[in-house]
Amino acid sequence: MLVNQMQRDLISSNLLESCGALLAVTSLITADLVGTVSSQVIGLLEHSAETVRKKAIIALHRLHQLSPDAVTKQELTDKVRRMLCDRDPAVMGATLNVIEAMARADAQPFKDLVPSLISILKQICERRLPSEYDYHRIPAPWMQMKLVRILSVIGKNDSTSSEGMYEILGECLRKAEEAGINASNAIVYECIRCITNIYPNPVLLDAAGASISRFLSSRSQNLRYLGVTGLASIVERHPKYAADHQLAVIECLEDQDETLLRKTLDLLYRMTNPVNVEFITDRLLHFLRGSTDPYLRSDLTSKICTIAERFAPNNAWYVGTITELFKIAGDLVDAAVATNLMSLIAEGTGNEDDDEEADMVLRKQAVELYVNLLGNPPNRMPCVLVETLAWVLGEYGYLSSVMPLDAIIDGMCKLLQSGSTARLGGGAPSTRRLVLSAIMKMVAQYGSCPAAAAKVIDDYKKSSDPDAQRRCLEFQTILTQAPQLLGEIFPVDASLEDVDVDVNLSFLDGLVGEAISNGARPYCKPEDDDDDVMNGATSQTASAFKMTPYEKPTEKTYGQGVMQGLGSSNMGPAGSANVTLPPGSAGGGPGPQAAAASMQQVNPGEPQLVLRNVANVWGKQAPPVQAPAPSVPSTSSFATTTASTASTGYGGFGSTAPSAAPAAPAKTAEQIQKERMAAALFGGISGAPPPAAPEPAQAPAMAVQQMSAVPAPAPHPAPAALPVASPPAPAAAPEVDLLGFDMEPAATSSVDMLVPTPLVDEPAPAPPAAPPAPEPAAPVPANDDPFAAAGLLDGFADSAPLPSFSTTDALDSAKFEFGGAPIAPLTINTPQFGERWGQCPSTNPVHVPSSSSASTLAKFMALCERAGMHKVELIAATNEGIAACMAGGGSSVALVHGKISPLPGGTSSRVDITVKSTDPQLGLSLSMYLQNMIR
């Protein structure tokens, strides 16, 4: 009756009856009834009323979800294409919802719709829709957001489809920015997500970064939340853009809004790298201590474990960090983390080539960490912390230099006998057994049993836990009757030794033979052994129960086949228990494998439900797996000039040059402190633009002429010609750089490069005059000048003879000198490097387009060490290295960051160096020295 009424209403001439029937179809029709109404729903797509057509396309999509066989994907795609061109904008807007849902499952059938979607979005932005679709003077904002999301799905990993989107995305973003209201901010956010998801375009990424900056600097918490979310999406693929918003992220970490704080913590997790992992982990642990929300604590615990295992700078730091995590949230830590920690302490580095001494140092550090914890235990220790402490001290307690072994045994006995179960991880029997075993191991290492340990053994002989009781009885028997066997039963550092297991129990052969010789009956395997049943053997004994199946019904019962997945929340797509399926295998349609699985029967004789052509009722269909399109260099008109883009089908958006940055105001002490925190937080993220360098002191005219004679390096070839922007005006005051790597030169220096070099005694410059006649001099040996050979005297007139070397290798091996003395290595670690980086006001970038002497990171760091610098760290993942030195007994400090970009061919690389120093002359001289050595 219900189906009959729906069918009559669907073909009714009454508008209200047709709309009501379509609503009922989407809510009441089941998978086996789709075929009874699908033809009527398809017929309503041609209805004269736009309201009916709009509801009909939504209902048809629902029928496809219920039964992909009754309403096929190809049939639905054809109908969607037609409805996208409907004369009514409301029908077109409803069709966009269907296209987005289908594109997320499979975007390939809709890639040819990109020009049509772009045309629709352009018409909306140009206000060609009726005014009733405007919302607060924004033309159809929900349609704009839906179209941008569809373009994001289609353009992902597809450079060809993405090229056509660049212009309209930029125009849509610009117009939404100009409106500046909530509806337009939503469009801006969707544009940011689309720009970061499609094939990257530098101009659009810069525009998205500017929009994110506006959100982060807003006073509205909602807009700041959008800014942090957008920054999290852009930092995954383009981490350099995060460096522009360092202080904004630090301020969000100190905000009272818990929602904003959670999203900022998620951003920190996404931007973690080997350089800033220590600072970010410390911040996450700090927030974990003060949090009481179970979900946030669980999420932070999982993230800390992940980044600690992935980016740990050394093993000692990892042991200390995970132990601190155990103390704060040990109840939320997976047991596998504790197992990995104990394996790391036992195995060490795992490399046979490494010295065993390094592994022993790690074990000593772990023992001292847990001995201090045992000496001053907190009021509450989670179970995983107690068990890890017991294992470490039981295995390596003898290595402690902080507390003698007998004192450690006493401390473990006090811990075990303390009345507080909170200090014993809740007092679980398994935890007590581990502590008992640790005490027994340390007694074997100590050589005698202290009184406290003997009392614990006596007390636990009467324990209600049979396992603990058995351990104590066995240990007391060994201790009293065979103490010489303690070393063999509890060997030292034998946790990784393999235990030989005799599966045949051959050591009992003598006992069995003796028993048989005394008349015992030999063992005979029973015929009805359970092992035979497990191997597939069937018993021949007839069953006492009647197993004849019932006869199958001759007619199909109404509603049959829709019971799949009902009655239990743990049923999967095939009516079975939920398991983790590979991508694309879970679904809502009866694919070949799903159909085969549904046809399988446990017993062919038992009655089964007919589940043919039945889709998953409750689960959502999973998108099929699609191999990502190969990354193809973009040849879009977006990267060319305006004249060239005019010939393409989408125009030449992106040719506007950026405007000059305004001068930065003076910084307060609080801002400087935040900048230092940001320097530690954003270490290892390149791409921050450098601050304008202070104007150098006026140099003599001859020095200016000499510097102008130095040839400029050739520009690095780019994949496509981008519009050249005019250089920004220098700022009024120098800014503190926040570890911004890979920067372009802020200003061209005009200081004489040979002024600080002690190898030449330059006289004071004189006004230009005719050169005097040279005086006769003794003949000079014909030795090649190494400075000229190295390119250090480009265009300079020699006023004094230079010292000559036999070869240029002598110059390469000589240390760099400043102020008449060689520079000295500055021994610091990476966090100290990041802190000092923000304190150095002088910046000197060096760019060498092609270099063979520093073609690899190892060669570059070797050159820095030969110059007299200390190698701080090599970041192989990003091909970057950092070094540090000092001059004048430590009064001047210079920091060097280098990035090596291999060029095609493999014989040379592009070298980008940034030298920051507390002394401008030292930084300039060192940058010139490195530039000429690398050439």
PEKA-V292112 format. One line per field, one symbol per residue. ss: DSSP state (H for helix, E for strand, - for the rest). phi: phi as a letter, one per 20 degrees, with the letter a starting at -180 (. if undefined). psi: psi as a letter, one per 30 degrees, with the letter a starting at -180 (. if undefined). A space follows every 50 residues. Layout:
ss = ???
phi = ???
psi = ???
//
This chain:
ss = -HHHHHHHHH----HHHHHHHHHHHHHH--HHHHHHHHHHHHHHHH---H HHHHHHHHHHHHHHHH------HHHHHHHHHHHH----HHHHHHHHHHHH HHHHH--HHHHHHHHHHHHHHHHHH-----HHHEE--EE-HHHHHHHHHH HHHHHE--HHHHH--HHHHHHHHHHHHHH--HHHHHHHHHHHHHHHHE-- -HHHHHHHHHHHHHHH----HHHHHHHHHHHHHHHHH-HHHHHHHHHHHH HHH----HHHHHHHHHHHHH------HHHHHHHHHHHHHH---HHHHHHH HHHHHHHHHHH---HHHHHHHHHHHHHHHHHH--HHHHHHHHHHHHH--- -----HHHHHHHHHHHHHHHHHHHH-------HHHHHHHHHHHHHHHHH- ----HHHHHHHHHHHHH----HHH----HHHHHHHHHHHHHHHHHH---- HHHHHHHHHH-----HHHHHHHHHHHHHHHH-HHHHHHH----------- -----HHHHHHHHHHHH------------HHHHH---------------- --------------------E-----E--------------HHHHHHHH- ------------------------------------HHH--HHHH----- ------------------HHHHHHHHHHHHH------------------- HHHHHHHH------------------------------------------ -----------------------------------HHHH----------- -------HHHHHH---EE--EE-EE----HHHHHHHH----EEEEEEEEE E-----HHHHHHHHHHH--EEEEEE----EEEEEEEEHHH-EEEEEEEEE EE------EEEEEEEEE--HHHHHHHHHHHHHHH-
phi = .fffffffffdfefffffffffffffddfdffdfffcffffffffdffef ffffffffffffffffbfffdfffffffffgfffeffdffffffffffff ffffebegfdffegfffffffffffemeegffefclmdflffffffffff ffffeflcffffgfegfffffffffffffmdfffffffffffffffeeff cgffffffffffffffefeffffffffffffffeffdcffffffcfffff fffefefffffffffffgffefbfedfffffffffffffeedffffffff fffffffffecgfbfffffffffffgfebffdefffffffffffffemfn dffffffffffffffffffffffffcfffccfffffffffffffecffef debfffffffffffffeffefffdmnmfgfffffffffffffffffnbdf fffffffffefdffeffffffffffffffedbffeffefdfeldfdffef defelffefffffffffeofeffcfffeffffffeofdfefffeeedfff ffffdfffnfodefnenbedeefdmdffcfefgneebddeffffffffef cfcgeefcfedfldeffeeefefffcfffffdgfdfffedffffffeefc ncfoefefeffffeffeefffffffffffffefndeofffffffffffeg ffffffffeffffffffdfbfefeefffffffcfeefdleeldeffbeec effefeeffcdefffdfgbfffffffcffegfeffffffenedfmeefeb fefddfbfffffefffdbmnbffdfdecdfffffffgfeefecceccdfb befcfcfffffffffffoeefeaddffdmcbcbbbbcmmofcccdccccd dfegonebbecdccddbfdgffffffffffffffg
psi = eeeeeeeeefglfkeeeeeeeeeeefefklefgefffeeeeeeffglfkf eeeefeeeeeeeeeeejfeejleeeeeeeeeeffglfkfeeeeefeeeee eeefejfefgfffeeeeeeeeeeeeghfllfffkjhgkjieeeeeeeeee eeeefkgjeeeeeffeeeeeeeeeeeeeegleeeeeeeeeeeeeefeakk keeeeeeeeeeeeeeeglfkeeeeeeeeeeeeeffefiffffffheeeee eefglfjeeeeeeeeeeeefgklfegeeeeeeeeeefeegkfkeeeeeee eeeeeefeeegkeleeeeeeeeeeeeeehfffkkffeeeeeeeeeefbff kfflkfeeeeeeeeeeeeefeeeefiklfkkleeeeeeeeeeeeegfffk fekleeeeeeeeeeeegkfjfefghfgkeeeeeeeeeeeeeeeeeffljl eeeeeeeeeffglfjeeeeeeeeeeeeeeeeifffeeeeilkhgfgkkkk kjffhffgeeeeeeeefgglklkkklehkfeeefgfkkkfkkkfkjgkll kkkflkkkgkfgfkflfkfgkafgglkkljllkffkagkiaeeeeeeffk kejfflklkjgkhklkeflkkkklkkkkkkjkkkhlffgaleeeffflfg ahkggkkklkklkklkkleeeeeeeeeeeeegkfjlfkkllkklklkkll eeeeeeeffkkklkkkklfljlkkkkklkklekkljkhhjlhllkelkkg kkfgefkffkjklkkllklkklkkkklkkkkikkjfeeefgfhjgkkjfk kkkklelfeeeefklkkkggkllkkjjlaeeeeeefeffjfkkjkkjjek kffhfleeeeeeeeeefglkjekkjfeghllklklllhgffkkkkkkkkk jklkeffllkkjkkjklfjeeeeeeeeeeeefee.
//
